[in-house]
Amino acid sequence: MNVLTPTQSVVTEGIQRTASSLVSAFEKLTTAVQSYLRYRQTVIALSALDARELADIGLVRADIDAIAKGQKH
């Protein structure tokens, strides 16, 4: 029976690919968390304004979610 044993370079490449994938996943997670925190901060800040203050900047309360998501300019 012929048994293939991985060479050191194959093992190293596999470890590097796995590490790279983990770093990429962590970066995506970090970006998503930062985006969510900016969204929440915007919602909180705009929600603290009264109707007149919102009108002064051209918004109504119903606009807050879309503005916080960056969907409305």
Order of alpha helices (4+ residues) and beta strands (2+ residues): alpha-alpha-alpha
